[in-house]
Amino acid sequence: MKIDDQMNEKAILEELAARFKQTRIDSSITRKELADISMVSVATIARFESGGDIGLKNLIKLLGAMKMESSLDELIPDPFDRPSYHIESTVIRKRARKRKPSRDWKWGDEK
């Protein structure tokens, strides 16, 4: 199933858990072996694979043990790795602000 903006948090967590579990099984790694490699308890792994919340640090440990750290880079892409950031005149924004609409703009039939 594709994760999209129509899914609620629980459905997304369940989908991620199912994908992780299937990846672990396809890699022929038992929960006990994964627990030994990742330093995350077997109970935490079981909770995650059944759709429970395990916390971000434990997720990072599990992805690292499965050699899936690069998946995190796709989760939140690096904003500095865009072509627009390589233009020398680009100023790096420090905070978010609402943009004020231009008052000079007019419809084509307005003069």
Rosetta constraint file for C-alpha pairs under 8 A:
AtomPair CA 1 CA 15 HARMONIC 7.34 0.50
AtomPair CA 3 CA 7 HARMONIC 6.91 0.50
AtomPair CA 3 CA 12 HARMONIC 6.47 0.50
AtomPair CA 3 CA 15 HARMONIC 7.62 0.50
AtomPair CA 7 CA 11 HARMONIC 5.92 0.50
AtomPair CA 7 CA 12 HARMONIC 6.29 0.50
AtomPair CA 8 CA 12 HARMONIC 6.34 0.50
AtomPair CA 9 CA 13 HARMONIC 6.13 0.50
AtomPair CA 10 CA 14 HARMONIC 6.15 0.50
AtomPair CA 10 CA 51 HARMONIC 7.69 0.50
AtomPair CA 11 CA 15 HARMONIC 6.14 0.50
AtomPair CA 12 CA 16 HARMONIC 6.16 0.50
AtomPair CA 13 CA 17 HARMONIC 6.04 0.50
AtomPair CA 13 CA 51 HARMONIC 5.76 0.50
AtomPair CA 13 CA 52 HARMONIC 7.49 0.50
AtomPair CA 13 CA 53 HARMONIC 7.84 0.50
AtomPair CA 14 CA 18 HARMONIC 6.12 0.50
AtomPair CA 14 CA 49 HARMONIC 7.91 0.50
AtomPair CA 14 CA 50 HARMONIC 7.11 0.50
AtomPair CA 14 CA 51 HARMONIC 4.47 0.50
AtomPair CA 14 CA 52 HARMONIC 7.80 0.50
AtomPair CA 15 CA 19 HARMONIC 6.19 0.50
AtomPair CA 15 CA 51 HARMONIC 7.88 0.50
AtomPair CA 16 CA 20 HARMONIC 6.08 0.50
AtomPair CA 16 CA 51 HARMONIC 7.98 0.50
AtomPair CA 17 CA 21 HARMONIC 6.06 0.50
AtomPair CA 17 CA 48 HARMONIC 5.98 0.50
AtomPair CA 17 CA 49 HARMONIC 4.66 0.50
AtomPair CA 17 CA 50 HARMONIC 6.53 0.50
AtomPair CA 17 CA 51 HARMONIC 5.51 0.50
AtomPair CA 18 CA 22 HARMONIC 6.14 0.50
AtomPair CA 18 CA 49 HARMONIC 6.28 0.50
AtomPair CA 18 CA 50 HARMONIC 7.61 0.50
AtomPair CA 18 CA 51 HARMONIC 7.74 0.50
AtomPair CA 19 CA 23 HARMONIC 6.13 0.50
AtomPair CA 20 CA 24 HARMONIC 6.15 0.50
AtomPair CA 20 CA 49 HARMONIC 7.07 0.50
AtomPair CA 21 CA 25 HARMONIC 6.17 0.50
AtomPair CA 21 CA 49 HARMONIC 5.69 0.50
AtomPair CA 22 CA 26 HARMONIC 5.98 0.50
AtomPair CA 23 CA 27 HARMONIC 6.15 0.50
AtomPair CA 24 CA 28 HARMONIC 6.43 0.50
AtomPair CA 24 CA 29 HARMONIC 5.63 0.50
AtomPair CA 24 CA 30 HARMONIC 7.41 0.50
AtomPair CA 24 CA 66 HARMONIC 7.50 0.50
AtomPair CA 25 CA 29 HARMONIC 6.01 0.50
AtomPair CA 25 CA 30 HARMONIC 7.21 0.50
AtomPair CA 29 CA 33 HARMONIC 6.12 0.50
AtomPair CA 29 CA 34 HARMONIC 6.43 0.50
AtomPair CA 30 CA 34 HARMONIC 6.19 0.50
AtomPair CA 31 CA 35 HARMONIC 6.00 0.50
AtomPair CA 31 CA 42 HARMONIC 5.92 0.50
AtomPair CA 31 CA 45 HARMONIC 6.77 0.50
AtomPair CA 31 CA 46 HARMONIC 7.57 0.50
AtomPair CA 32 CA 36 HARMONIC 6.27 0.50
AtomPair CA 32 CA 42 HARMONIC 5.95 0.50
AtomPair CA 33 CA 37 HARMONIC 6.31 0.50
AtomPair CA 34 CA 38 HARMONIC 5.87 0.50
AtomPair CA 34 CA 40 HARMONIC 7.84 0.50
AtomPair CA 34 CA 42 HARMONIC 7.96 0.50
AtomPair CA 34 CA 62 HARMONIC 7.54 0.50
AtomPair CA 34 CA 65 HARMONIC 6.87 0.50
AtomPair CA 34 CA 66 HARMONIC 7.87 0.50
AtomPair CA 35 CA 39 HARMONIC 5.40 0.50
AtomPair CA 35 CA 40 HARMONIC 4.96 0.50
AtomPair CA 35 CA 41 HARMONIC 5.36 0.50
AtomPair CA 35 CA 42 HARMONIC 5.53 0.50
AtomPair CA 35 CA 45 HARMONIC 7.41 0.50
AtomPair CA 36 CA 40 HARMONIC 7.35 0.50
AtomPair CA 37 CA 65 HARMONIC 5.90 0.50
AtomPair CA 38 CA 61 HARMONIC 5.46 0.50
AtomPair CA 38 CA 62 HARMONIC 5.65 0.50
AtomPair CA 38 CA 64 HARMONIC 7.31 0.50
AtomPair CA 38 CA 65 HARMONIC 5.16 0.50
AtomPair CA 39 CA 61 HARMONIC 7.50 0.50
AtomPair CA 40 CA 44 HARMONIC 6.58 0.50
AtomPair CA 40 CA 45 HARMONIC 7.04 0.50
AtomPair CA 40 CA 58 HARMONIC 6.57 0.50
AtomPair CA 40 CA 61 HARMONIC 7.30 0.50
AtomPair CA 40 CA 62 HARMONIC 7.36 0.50
AtomPair CA 41 CA 45 HARMONIC 6.42 0.50
AtomPair CA 42 CA 46 HARMONIC 6.12 0.50
AtomPair CA 43 CA 47 HARMONIC 6.07 0.50
AtomPair CA 44 CA 48 HARMONIC 6.15 0.50
AtomPair CA 44 CA 54 HARMONIC 6.50 0.50
AtomPair CA 45 CA 49 HARMONIC 6.12 0.50
AtomPair CA 46 CA 50 HARMONIC 6.21 0.50
AtomPair CA 47 CA 51 HARMONIC 6.50 0.50
AtomPair CA 47 CA 52 HARMONIC 5.00 0.50
AtomPair CA 47 CA 53 HARMONIC 7.23 0.50
AtomPair CA 47 CA 54 HARMONIC 7.30 0.50
AtomPair CA 48 CA 52 HARMONIC 4.75 0.50
AtomPair CA 48 CA 53 HARMONIC 6.09 0.50
AtomPair CA 48 CA 54 HARMONIC 6.02 0.50
AtomPair CA 54 CA 58 HARMONIC 6.21 0.50
AtomPair CA 54 CA 59 HARMONIC 6.88 0.50
AtomPair CA 55 CA 59 HARMONIC 6.40 0.50
AtomPair CA 56 CA 60 HARMONIC 6.18 0.50
AtomPair CA 57 CA 61 HARMONIC 6.25 0.50
AtomPair CA 58 CA 62 HARMONIC 6.16 0.50
AtomPair CA 59 CA 63 HARMONIC 6.12 0.50
AtomPair CA 60 CA 64 HARMONIC 6.03 0.50
AtomPair CA 60 CA 69 HARMONIC 7.39 0.50
AtomPair CA 61 CA 65 HARMONIC 6.19 0.50
AtomPair CA 62 CA 66 HARMONIC 6.28 0.50
AtomPair CA 63 CA 67 HARMONIC 6.11 0.50
AtomPair CA 63 CA 68 HARMONIC 4.84 0.50
AtomPair CA 63 CA 69 HARMONIC 5.54 0.50
AtomPair CA 64 CA 68 HARMONIC 5.77 0.50
AtomPair CA 64 CA 69 HARMONIC 5.30 0.50
AtomPair CA 68 CA 72 HARMONIC 7.79 0.50
AtomPair CA 69 CA 73 HARMONIC 7.48 0.50
AtomPair CA 70 CA 74 HARMONIC 7.07 0.50
AtomPair CA 71 CA 75 HARMONIC 6.57 0.50
AtomPair CA 72 CA 76 HARMONIC 6.90 0.50
AtomPair CA 73 CA 77 HARMONIC 5.56 0.50
AtomPair CA 73 CA 78 HARMONIC 7.25 0.50
AtomPair CA 77 CA 81 HARMONIC 7.91 0.50
AtomPair CA 78 CA 82 HARMONIC 7.78 0.50
AtomPair CA 79 CA 85 HARMONIC 7.96 0.50
AtomPair CA 80 CA 85 HARMONIC 5.75 0.50
AtomPair CA 81 CA 85 HARMONIC 6.94 0.50
AtomPair CA 82 CA 86 HARMONIC 7.21 0.50
AtomPair CA 83 CA 87 HARMONIC 7.34 0.50
AtomPair CA 84 CA 90 HARMONIC 7.43 0.50
AtomPair CA 85 CA 90 HARMONIC 6.27 0.50
AtomPair CA 86 CA 90 HARMONIC 7.65 0.50
AtomPair CA 106 CA 110 HARMONIC 6.04 0.50
AtomPair CA 106 CA 111 HARMONIC 7.63 0.50
